Structures are given as C-alpha cells and as structure tokens.
Amino acid sequence: MKRLVLLAPLLLGAALAQTTTPPNLTLQSAVQSALTVGSTVRDAQAGVTSAAATLKAVQADPSSLAGDLLSAQQADALARAQLAQARLVAVQSAINAYTTVYQNQEQLKVDALQVQVNQKALQVAQVKLSTRAGTALDVKTAQNTLASSQQTLSDDRKALGVNTTKLANAIGRTGSFVVAVPPTPPAVKSGAALASGYPTLLSAQQAVETAALNVKLADNEFTARVTLNDARTRLSNAQSQLSSTQKDIQTTLATALRSAQNAQAGLQTAIQAEANAQASTSQDAVRLKSGTISAVQYQQSQLALQKAHFARAQALVSLWQALATLSVNSGEDNTGFVASTAPAASR
C-alpha cells in the first residue's frame, strides 16, 4: 500500500506529461500514411498490376479461349474492386487505431485527476482521524481507494503504450505519437447504398457469369447432355448463392448504418452533457470564490467535468469508428478521407 502511495507523484507526473505534450499526429495524416505507406493498399495495388498484366497477355494471345478471357477479365475487375476496398479497410484500421490512442490519452486525464481527488480524500480522512472526527477504517478505505486509482492510472499508461505501437503498425510509421483531437466527423447519410463493385458481391456475380458461359458452351449437339445438365445445376447454385450473398450484405449494411446513426445521436447527447457539466463547474468556481463550497468540493466538480469531457471523447471515437465500419460494409467512403487522399488506381 505504502509503495503505491509513494509512487503516486511519479505516476501522476508521467500521466500529466503524456497528456500535455503537443500532438505530433493528426487523423488526416494518419489516414494519409495508411493509404500511401501501409501494406494493405500496397499489396492490393500489386494485385491490380498483376491482374492487368495477365489480362493484357490473354487479350494479345489469339489462341485464348472464351473461358480464359472471361476469367482474366473477371480477375482484373475483382483486383480493382479489392484495391478500392483495401483503401477503405486501411482507413478503418487507421481510424480505429488512432481514435483508440486518443481515447487512451483522454482516459489518462481522468485517471490523473481521480488520483488527485483520492489523495485529497486520504488527507481529509487522516485529519479527521487525528481530530477524532473519523475512524481508522475511514483512513483504510481511503488508502484502498487511492491505491486502486493509482493502479488504474498505471494500467492505462501501459495500454496507451501498447495501442500507440498498434497505431504505428496500422499507418506504416515508426515512432511515439501524441494524437490530436479528431475533427468533427461528416454527417451520417440517411441511407447507405452498396457499391456496385463491392468485392464480395462482385465475386458472386462473376461466379454466375462463369456458370452462364459454361451453360452456353455446353448447349450444343456435340456436348453430352449430362455435361449441360451439370452446367445448368452449377448456374442455378451460383444464382442462389448470389441472392443469399446480396441479402447478407444488405443486412450487415443496414446494421452498420443504424450503428452510425446511433453513434451520431450519442455524440450530440454527450456534447450537451459536457456543456451542462461545464456550466455547473463554472458556477462552483464562483461558489468557491465566495466561500460557499470547499476546495475539496470544487475538485469533485472538476472531476465530474473531466469525466464529461471523456464521455464526449468516447462518443466522438464511437462515431468515427462507426463511419469507418459503414464504409467497409458498403464499399463507399463515409469518412471523407478516401476521395481526398487515395491515389488513382493504375491502369
């Protein structure tokens, strides 16, 4: 117990230093790095280059069969669709990693102030015990509470280190980051449309195209009827799978849209709650100056305000992450980042 109490100034100082260091990374720059340096987009771009080269070779070969040409065309189209999707996934990874670090930073501010409040509570309990206005049990309880808050502060500082490393991996950069407050997210659209080139859907559509071609090629006098029947069965199965895939994707998309809409509403609620807490703390500052409340009571008011700040930060994080998820599930950018930062696909 004494060890934790003695460590309090060190932990508190480290936490405050972490949260007051000027930011050296913005969300925009993190996303830009993920799109230009990260492996997700780079690997997908390599796939586009390879598929385009294969298609060019097949088109240039006069002996290429219809099935070979269709396969190469489909592979090229799918690679391009996967590149577009890879950009959205890279943005999602960057946003999730960045906002997690931001939330960690804000959590440390709450932790640090909570330790200060609990330190003051222990001092009060000790004074009351010395004047016989309190009990040894009160002191013991205050010590335990302080120790718990110190441990939380220590754990959250470690979590910040871990999540900062994850952020570096997500954006393809090295170093230690202090992230800036994320900007205000774009408004959630009233409806979310599925991109025509959504990879999962495109793959299912291509399976139908391939099966249809096989039926066409088998529907002649010199192909065994059993081969034609098998081709028709595969076409029917592919069409059924396409229908099922469309339903699954639409269900997932609808869920993602609702989550984003709920997160947007949650942010507005948190902003109002923060404003209310700010007004209350401002009133308490006046009351402190006039002597109608104690410094200890005012410190509690400051803690309540810091918690309201954190709740708003959590809501902001939830909305950004929900928009990133909606983008990945629709194949269309809902974050505002891809259109402004994504490089054009090579052709």
PAVOSE-769195 format. One record per atom (N, C-alpha, C, CB): residue in one letter; x, y, z. Coordinates in steps of 0.02 Angstrom, whole numbers, plus 50000, padded with zeros to 5 digits. Glycine has a CB too. Example, Ala and Ser with C-alpha at 12.3 -4.5 7.8 and 13.67 -1.06 7.14 Angstrom:
2
A506604971650390 A506154977550390 A506604983550390 A505654977650452 S506424988850354 S506844994750357 S506455000250394 S507044997050286 
This chain:
347
M500414994050000 M500005000050000 M500435006350000 M499545000050060 K500935006550046 K501365012350050 K501745013449985 K501855011750108 R501935007849953 R502305008349890 R501885011849837 R502515001349865 L501245010049833 L500815013249784 L500725020649799 L500135009749782 V500655022249863 V500565029249882 V501185033249865 V500415029849958 L501775030349878 L502395033749862 L502495034749787 L502985029949892 L502225030049748 L502295030449675 L501825035649644 L502165023749644 A501335037849683 A500825042249655 A501105048349620 A500365044549710 P501575052249650 P501835058049616 P502175056249550 P502325061749660 L502525050649548 L502865048549486 L502365046749432 L503325042649499 L501865042749450 L501355040749402 L500965046849377 L500875035649432 L500795051149424 L500395056949406 L500785061649360 L500175060749470 G501425062549377 G501845066849335 G501925064149265 G502525067749367 A502015057549260 A502085054449194 A501445055049154 A502285047049201 A500885054049188 A500235054449154 A500105061549129 A499665052249200 L500255066449171 L500135073349151 L500605075349094 L500235078049211 A501225072949096 A501695074449042 A501435071548977 A502395071649058 Q501165065348980 Q500905062048920 Q500325065948890 Q500685054948936 T499895068648933 T499285071848908 T499375079248892 T498735071048959 T499955082248911 T500065089248896 T500575090248841 T500285092948958 T500905084948818 T501375085348762 T500995087348699 T501755078648752 P501255092148661 P500895094248600 P500815088348551 P501285099948565 P500245087848519 P500125082348471 P500615082648413 P499405082548444 N500825076848390 N501265076548331 N500965072348275 N501945073748351 L500315070748282 L499975066848230 L499245068648228 L500065059248242 T498985069948168 T498275071248159 T497945065148127 T498155077548117 L497295064848131 L496935059248100 L497035059348024 L496185059548117 Q497015065247995 Q497115065847923 Q497795063047902 Q497055073247901 S498315064847938 S498985062447920 S499065055047933 S499525066347958 A498725052447984 A498755045247998 A498425041347941 A498395043648065 V497855043647918 V497505040347863 V497915040847799 V496805043447852 Q498195046747786 Q498615047647727 Q499195042647727 Q498885054847723 S499495041747785 S500055037147790 S499825029947778 S500385037647859 A499255028147806 A498995021347796 A498855019947722 A498355020347837 L498625025047686 L498455024147616 L499065024047570 L497985029547594 T499595027447590 T500175028047546 T500765023747567 T500385035147543 V500805022147631 V501385018447657 V501195011447682 V501725022247712 G500575010847707 G500365004547737 G500344998747688 G499685005447767 S500414992747714 S500464986747671 S499794984747640 S500734981047712 T499234986447672 T498574984247647 T498454986647575 T498024986847692 V498544993047564 V498434995947497 V498994993847450 V498385003547501 R499594993747475 R500164991847432 R500084984847404 R500814992347472 D499874980147446 D499774973247422 D499204972847371 D499634968647482 A498674976547384 A498104976547337 A498304979647271 A497504980247367 Q498714984847273 Q498954987947211 Q499374983147170 Q499354994347227 A499764979047205 A500164973947170 A499714968947136 A500634970347220 G499154967347168 G498664962747138 G498364965647075 G498124961147187 V498224972147075 V497954975447015 V498464975146958 V497764982747031 T499074976646974 T499604976546923 T499674969546892 T500274978746953 S499664964546934 S499744957646910 S499144955546867 S499814952846969 A498534957146890 A497934955246853 A497904958846786 A497304956746894 A498104965146785 A498094968946723 A498594966046672 A498264976346736 A499164963846697 A499664960946653 A499424954246624 A500324959846690 T499094950346666 T498814943946643 T498284945046590 T498524939946702 L497834949846602 L497304951246554 L497594953546487 L496824956646582 K498094957746491 K498404960246429 K498704954446389 K498944965446446 A499014949846424 A499324944046391 A498794939646359 A499744940046440 V498244938446394 V497714934146368 V497394937446307 V497184932846421 Q497274944046311 Q496974947546255 Q497424947546193 Q496814954746275 A498074947446205 A498544947546149 A498654940646119 A499204950446172 D498434935546153 D498534928646129 D497934926446087 D498634923746189 P498024925446022 P497464923545979 P497194916645993 P497674923845906 S497564912646030 S497324905846046 S496934905546111 S497914901146050 S496844911246144 S496484911346208 S495754909346197 S496514918246240 L495504905046240 L494814902846237 L494364907846273 L494734895846269 A493704907346259 A493224911946289 A493254911646365 A492514910346264 G493314905646391 G493344904846464 G493964908046494 G493334897546482 D494524907546458 D495144910646482 D495084918246483 D495734908446438 L494774920946430 L494694928146426 L494234930746481 L494434930146357 L493674927246491 L493204929346543 L493544929046611 L492574924946542 S493914923746623 S494254923046688 S494744928646700 S494614916346690 A495124930546648 A495604935946655 A495264942646665 A496064936246594 Q494714943746629 Q494334949946637 Q494044950446707 Q493774950346584 Q493784944946731 Q493494944846798 Q494034946046852 Q493144938246811 A494604942946843 A495154943846891 A495384951046893 A495744939246873 D495394954246834 D495594961246831 D495084965646866 D495674963446757 A494444964546852 A493914968546884 A493904967446960 A493234966746854 L493994961246980 L493984959747052 L494584962847087 L493974952147063 A495164962747055 A495764965747085 A495664973247096 A496384964447041 R495344976547047 R495214983647054 R494714984947110 R494954986646988 A494214980647114 A493714981347168 A494044980247236 A493134976547158 Q494494975447239 Q494834973947302 Q495304979547321 Q495224967347295 L495584983047272 L496004988847288 L495584994347319 L496354991447224 A495004995647290 A494555000747318 A494354998847389 A493935001647274 Q494204992447399 Q494014990147466 Q494614990447513 Q493744982947462 A495204988947488 A495804989247531 A495924996247557 A496424986847491 R495765001247517 R495835008147540 R495365009447598 R495685013147482 L494755007047592 L494265007947647 L494485004247709 L493575005647625 V494744998247700 V494984994347758 V495584997847790 V495184987147735 A496025000547749 A496605004147777 A496385010247816 A497085006247720 V495895013847790 V495625019647825 V495305017447891 V495095023347781 Q494935011947889 Q494625009447950 Q495155007648003 Q494185003347935 S495665004147981 S496205002148028 S496535008348058 S496724997847992 A496665013348017 A496985019448041 A496535023148090 A497185023947983 I495895023748072 I495425027248115 I495345023648182 I494745027948081 N495265017048179 N495175013248241 N495785013848286 N495035005848225 A496385013148257 A496995013448297 A497095020548325 A497595011348255 Y496985025448283 Y497085032448303 Y496605034448359 Y496995037148243 T495965032948349 T495465035048398 T495535031148464 T494765034148370 T495795025048460 T495925021348521 T496465024748562 T496125014048505 V496995027048529 V497525030648563 V497255037248592 V498125032048515 Y496845040648553 Y496545046848577 Y496125045648640 Y496105050048522 Q495735040348639 Q495325038748697 Q495765037048757 Q494845032948681 N496315033448745 N496785031948798 N497055038448830 N497365027648772 Q497245043148787 Q497515049448812 Q497005053048856 Q497715053948753 E496385053148834 E495855056448872 E495715052748937 E495215057048831 Q495765046148935 Q495665042148995 Q496195043749048 Q495675034648979 L496805044849026 L497345046549073 L497215053149109 L498005046849036 K496885057749076 K496715064149108 K496225062949165 K496415069049057 V495745058549153 V495265056849206 V495625053249262 V494685052449178 D496045048449244 D496415044549294 D496835049149338 D496865039349259 A497195053749306 A497645058149344 A497255062449393 A498045062649296 L496695065149371 L496285069349416 L495965065149470 L495755073149376 Q495775058949453 Q495485054549503 Q495985052949559 Q495235047949470 V496615051949540 V497135050849590 V497205056949636 V497815049149556 Q497185062849607 Q497235068949646 Q496655069449696 Q497245075149601 V496065067949672 V495465068149715 V495535063149772 V494825066849674 N495765057149755 N495825051949806 N496395053449855 N495945045249774 Q496915056749832 Q497445058849877 Q497175063849928 Q498035061949838 K496775068549903 K496475073549948 K495995070249997 K496115078949907 A495625065249972 A495155061750016 A495525058050072 A494725056749976 L496105055350056 L496505051950107 L496765056950159 L497095048150075 Q496985062650135 Q497215067850181 Q496655070050228 Q497485073950142 V496065070850200 V495485072850241 V495345067450293 V494865074050197 A495355061150273 A495215055650319 A495735055450375 A495205048950282 Q496365056750357 Q496895056750408 Q496815062450457 Q497585057150374 V496625068350432 V496505074050476 V495915072650523 V496365080450435 K495395069750496 K494805068150537 K494985063050591 K494235065550494 L495415058350573 L495615053350623 L496025056650678 L496035047750590 S496455061250660 S496875064650710 S496475069050756 S497415068750676 T495895071350732 T495475075650774 T494885071750803 T495215081550734 R494905065150794 R494375060750819 R493695062150787 R494325061350895 A493715064650726 A493095065750689 A492985060150638 A493105072550654 G493465055550635 G493425049950589 G493735043850620 G493755051550522 T493715038350584 T493975032050611 T494555029450569 T493415026750612 A494905024650598 A495455021450562 A495195017750500 A495845016650608 L494575015250505 L494275011950448 L494185016750390 L493605008750467 D494005022950406 D493935028050353 D494595029150317 D493675034650383 V495135029350355 V495795030250326 V495975024250283 V496325031250381 K495835018250308 K495985012250271 K495605012050205 K495825006050313 T494975013950207 T494555014050147 T494835019050096 T493835015850164 A495035024950120 A495315030050076 A495975027650046 A495425036550115 Q496375024150085 Q497005021450059 Q496885016350003 Q497415018250116 N496395012050015 N496235006949965 N495975010149900 N495705002049992 T495555015249908 T495285018749850 T495845022149811 T494765023949872 L496305025249846 L496875028549814 L497305023449777 L497295032449865 A497445017849811 A497855012649780 A497535010049717 A497975006949830 S496875009149718 S496515006749659 S496565011649601 S495785005449676 S496495018049616 S496525023049562 S497235023649535 S496285029949588 Q497735022749578 Q498425022849555 Q498565016949509 Q498915022749615 Q498295011149526 Q498385005249485 Q498045006149417 Q498104999049520 T497455009149418 T497105010649355 T497515015249311 T496415013649369 L497795020449342 L498225025049306 L498825021449275 L498465030649352 S499135017149313 S499715013349288 S499515008749231 S500025009349345 D498955005249239 D498725000649187 D498555004349122 D498114996749211 D498235010049129 D498025013749069 D498625016849034 D497535019249088 R499145018549071 R499755020949039 R500085015448998 R500255023649091 K500075009349025 K500345003648988 K499925002248925 K500374997349033 A499265002748932 A498825001648875 A498955006748820 A498085001948897 L499095012948840 L499245018148791 L499875016248751 L499345024948825 G500375013648785 G500985011648751 G500855006148700 G501505009348801 V500455001248720 V500284995648676 V499894998148615 V499874990248713 N499405002448627 N498985004848572 N499345009748527 N498355008048601 T499845013248554 T500245017548511 T500655013448462 T500715021948554 T500905007748485 T501265003148441 T500805000448387 T501574997248482 K500184998748405 K499704996348356 K499555001848304 K499054994148391 L499525008048327 L499415013548280 L499995014048231 L499325020248318 A500595013548255 A501185013848211 A501155008448158 A501835013248252 N500955002448178 N500904996948131 N500344998148079 N500764990348168 A499795001048102 A499225002148058 A499375007248004 A498625004348098 I499785012248020 I499915017547972 I500595016947939 I499855024348006 G500965011647956 G501605010547924 G502145015447942 G501515010647851 R502115018048004 R502615022848027 R502895020748094 R502315029948031 T503495022948108 T503795021448173 T503815027748215 T504505018548164 G503905026848280 G503955032548324 G503425032448378 G503905038948285 S503465037248422 S502975038048476 S502515043748457 S503325039348545 F501865042648465 F501385047548442 F500965050448500 F500925044548391 V500845056948496 V500335060148536 V499835062848486 V500645066048583 V499235060148487 V498755061748434 V498335067848453 V498305055748420 A498135071448402 A497705077248411 A496975075048416 A497795082248352 V496555079448440 V495835078048443 V495585076848372 V495445083848478 P495225071348360 P494955070148293 P494485075748272 P494585063348290 P494455077448209 P494005082648186 P493275080448191 P494155084648114 T492825085148181 T492115083448181 T491965078848122 T491675089948178 P491655073148134 P491525068348080 P490995070948032 P491305061548109 P490985068347971 P490445070147924 P489775067647951 P490585067047854 A489245070847929 A488585068647950 A488435061747920 A488035073647928 V488095057647959 V487905050947935 V487365051747882 V487665046447994 K487445048347827 K486945048647773 K486305045247795 K487215045347709 S485745047747769 S485095044947788 S485015037747763 S484525049247760 G485355036147709 G485345029347683 G486035027547657 G484815028647627 A486175021147655 A486825018947632 A486735014147573 A487225015447689 A487025016047516 A486985011747457 A487595007347452 A486905016047393 L487495001347428 L488044996747419 L488394998147353 L487794989447421 A489054998547355 A489444999847295 A489354994147245 A490195000747311 S489284995947181 S489184990847130 S489774986047125 S489044994047062 G490364988647143 G490964984547139 G491174981547205 G491524988447111 Y490704980847252 Y490864977947317 Y491154970947306 Y490234977747364 P491764969547328 P492104963347309 P491714956947321 P492744962947346 T491404956247379 T491044950147394 T490464949147345 T490774950147466 L490114954547331 L489554954247284 L489814953047213 L489144960747287 L490334956447195 L490614955747127 L490844948547116 L491204960547117 S491154945647166 S491394938747160 S490814933947147 S491774936647223 A490254935047183 A489664930747174 A489364931847105 A489144932147228 Q489354938047081 Q489094939547014 Q489534936246961 Q489064947147003 Q490174936446972 Q490634933346924 Q490544925746921 Q491354935046941 A490384922846978 A490254915546978 A489654913946935 A490144913047051 V489144918346936 V488554917346894 V488754918146820 V487994922346913 E489154923246805 E489364924346736 E489754918346709 E489804930646732 T490204915746751 T490594909946729 T490144903846718 T491124908246782 A489674902846764 A489214897146757 A488774897846695 A488784896446820 A488564904046681 A488144905246622 A488534903946558 A487884912546623 L489164905846557 L489584904546499 L489674897046488 L490274907946506 N489764893446543 N489844886146537 N489214882746510 N490034883146605 V488634885446529 V488004882846502 V487974884146427 V487394885946538 K488154890246408 K488144892046337 K488614887646296 K488334899446329 L489204886446324 L489694882346288 L489504875046284 L490374883046321 A489094872846332 A488894865746333 A488244864446296 A488824863346405 D487894869846279 D487234869146247 D487324868446171 D486774875246264 N487524862446149 N487624861046078 N487544853646066 N488324863546055 E487574851746003 E487454844845984 E488034840145998 E487284844545911 F488634842846008 F489204838446017 F489454837946089 F489774840845973 T489054840646135 T489224840046206 T488714835546240 T489254847046241 A488944831046282 A488494826346316 A487974830146357 A488894821546360 R487364827446358 R486814830546394 R486984831146469 R486164826646385 V487324826146496 V487484826346567 V487934832346583 V487824819846589 T488374834046536 T488804839846547 T488394846346549 T489344840346491 L487914846746503 L487474852646501 L487064853046565 L487014852346440 N486794847346587 N486394847346648 N486804849446709 N486094840346659 D487414846946711 D487864848846767 D488004856346765 D488524844946764 A488094859046705 A488234866146698 A487624870246721 A488414867946626 R487034867946702 R486424871446723 R486334871146799 R485814868346688 T486504865546828 T486454864946901 T486934869846936 T486614857646924 R487544870246909 R488034874846938 R487804882046930 R488724873846906 L487474883546874 L487214890346864 L486664891846914 L486944891146792 S486224887046925 S485684888046973 S485964889047043 S485204881946973 N486474885147061 N486784885847127 N487124892647134 N487294880147138 A487454894747081 A487794901247083 A487294906947091 A488214902347020 Q486724906447056 Q486204911547062 Q485914911747132 Q485654910347010 S485824905747161 S485564905347229 S486064908347279 S485414898047248 Q486694906947268 Q487224909647312 Q487264917147306 Q487904906447295 L487174919747245 L487174926947234 L486604930247273 L487114928547159 S486014927347269 S485444930047305 S485564930147380 S484804926047289 S485834924647406 S485984924147477 S486514929247498 S486224917147495 T487014930047456 T487554934847470 T487284941947472 T488114934347418 Q486844943647425 Q486544950247423 Q486154951747487 Q486084951047362 K485774946847510 K485374947747571 K485824948647632 K484914941747582 D486344944647637 D486804945047694 D487154951847696 D487324939447691 I487374954047637 I487724960547634 I487264966247653 I488014961647563 Q486654966047628 Q486174971347643 Q485994971447718 Q485534970447602 T485944965547749 T485804965247820 T486374968347860 T485684957947842 T486984966547842 T487574969247876 T487624976747866 T488214965847851 L487464979047806 L487494986147791 L486974989947831 L487374987247716 A486374987247836 A485844990547875 A486044991147948 A485184986747868 T486354986047975 T486584986148044 T487114991448054 T486854979248065 A487584991848007 A488114996848012 A487835003948007 A488634995747956 L487335004947966 L487025011547959 L486685013548024 L486525011547901 R486315008848054 R485975010448118 R486495012048172 R485545004448140 S487035008348173 S487555009648223 S487845016648215 S488115004348218 A487955018648152 A488235025248139 A487735030748159 A488415026048065 Q487095029648144 Q486585034448162 Q486525035048238 Q485905032548132 N486555029448273 N486525029448346 N487135032948376 N486475022348373 A487715031748346 A488335034948370 A488295042548360 A488945032148333 Q488005044648305 Q487925051848293 Q487475055048345 Q487655053048222 A486925051648360 A486475054248412 A486825054148480 A485825049948414 G487215049048493 G487575048548556 G488075054248565 G487935041948561 L488395056248511 L488875061848515 L488515068348533 L489245062648449 Q487945069548503 Q487565075548520 Q487355075648593 Q486945076148475 T487155069948618 T486965069448689 T487565070848734 T486675062448705 A488145068048716 A488745069048756 A488975076348754 A489315064448730 I488905079548697 I489095086648692 I488665090848738 I489025089148619 Q488015089448740 Q487565093148784 Q487725091848858 Q486835091348770 A487875085548874 A488055083848943 A488695087348964 A488125076148951 E489165087848918 E489795091248932 E489665098748945 E490295090348874 A489235101648904 A489065108748914 A488745109848982 A488595111148858 N488305105249001 N487985105849067 N488495105249123 N487445100349075 A488965100649116 A489485099749167 A489935105949170 A489905093549152 Q490075108849113 Q490485114949111 Q490135120649147 Q490645116949039 A489485121349135 A489105126549169 A489095125549244 A488385126749142 S489015119249265 S489005117649336 S489675119149369 S488825110249347 T490215117449335 T490885118749363 T491025126249366 T491425115249320 S490795129949317 S490875137249318 S490505140249377 S490615140349252 Q489905137749390 Q489525140049449 Q489885138349513 Q488825137049449 D490175132349515 D490535130249575 D491165134349586 D490725122849571 A491475136749532 A492055141149539 A491865147649573 A492365142549470 V491275150149556 V491025156249588 V490875154849662 V490395158849552 R490575149149675 R490405147249744 R491035146249785 R489975140949744 L491555143449754 L492185142549790 L492485149349809 L492685138549747 K492455153949762 K492735160549774 K492355164249829 K492725164749710 S491695162949832 S491285166249883 S491305162549950 S490565166849860 G491605156649950 G491685152950012 G491095148550030 G491795157550067 T490635147349983 T490055143149999 T490175135749987 T489455145449957 I490725134049952 I490925127049948 I491675126549962 I490755123949877 S491895120649978 S492605119649995 S493005118049932 S492685114050046 A493665118449939 A494115116649884 A494025109249865 A494845118049902 V493895105149916 V493785098049902 V493155097049860 V493725094149969 Q492625100649876 Q492015100149837 Q492115102649765 Q491445104149870 Y492515107949758 Y492645110549691 Y493065105649651 Y493005117349696 Q493515102149683 Q493915097149649 Q493465091449623 Q494455094249696 Q492965089649661 Q492485084649639 Q492105087049577 Q491985082849695 S491945093549577 S491605096449519 S492045096249457 S491395103749534 Q492685097549467 Q493165097149411 Q493225090049384 Q493855099749433 L493205085249430 L493235078249409 L492615076449368 L493295073649470 A492035078849390 A491415077449353 A491465080349283 A490805080349390 L491755086349277 L491835089449212 L492325085449168 L492085096749219 Q492865083149199 Q493355079149161 Q493045072749135 Q493965077649204 K492615069749176 K492265063649155 K491785065149098 K491895060549214 A491475071049100 A491035073049045 A491435074148981 A490635079449063 H492035077048988 H492475077848930 H492635070948901 H493135081448951 F492775066148945 F492955059448922 F492365056048888 F493205055248981 A491765057048915 A491165054048885 A491065056848815 A490545055348929 R491195063248806 R491145066248740 R491675063348693 R491205073948744 A492275062348720 A492815059348680 A492625052248659 A493475059248720 Q492345048448705 Q492125041648689 Q491605041648633 Q491845038148751 A491135046348638 A490605046848587 A490895048748519 A490065051948609 L491385053248520 L491715055248458 L492075049248426 L492215060948471 V492415045448468 V492755039348445 V492265034448415 V493145036148503 S491705033448450 S491195028648427 S490935030648358 S490625028248477 L490825037148347 L490555039348283 L491065038348227 L490345046648287 W491695040248240 W492205039248188 W492275031948170 W492875042148211 Q492285027648220 Q492365020548207 Q491755017648172 Q492495016748273 A491165020248189 A490555017848156 A490545019948083 A489925020648192 L490775025948068 L490815028247998 L491305024047958 L491005035647995 A491865022247990 A492365018047956 A492075011147942 A493005017547998 T491705008447990 T491395001947981 T490865002247925 T491074999448046 L490475007647925 L489965008547873 L490295008747804 L489555014947886 S490865012047799 S491225012447736 S491425005447711 S491845016847743 V491715001547756 V491944994847737 V491354990347718 V492334991647795 N490794991147753 N490214986947740 N489804989147679 N489774986747800 S489924995047655 S489554997447596 S489984997847534 S489255004347611 G490644998147544 G491084999047486 G491115006347463 G490864994747430 E490805010847501 E490805017947485 E491085021747545 E490085020447467 D491505026747532 D491815030547586 D491295034847622 D492375034847559 N491265034247688 N490835038347729 N491225042647777 N490335034047767 T491895042447771 T492315046247817 T492565052847788 T492915042047837 G492525053447722 G492775059447689 G493525059347675 G492625065347731 F493855053847691 F494575053447683 F494805050447616 F494865049447738 V494455045347593 V494695041647534 V494705045947472 V494275035447522 A494175049547459 A494135053547398 A494685058847395 A493455056947393 S494885061447454 S495375066847454 S496085064447459 S495225071447511 T496195058147479 T496875055847490 T497085049847449 T496975054347562 A496595046047423 A496775039747388 A497085041147320 A496155035347380 P497635037947304 P497935038647238 P497515034947187 P498655036047237 A497545037047125 A497155033747072 A497445026847058 A497145037947008 A497005022147042 A497225015447025 A497585015546958 A496635010447023 S498115011646954 S498475011246890 S498075007146841 S499175008146900 R498145008846778 R497765005246727 R498235003046671 R497195009746697 
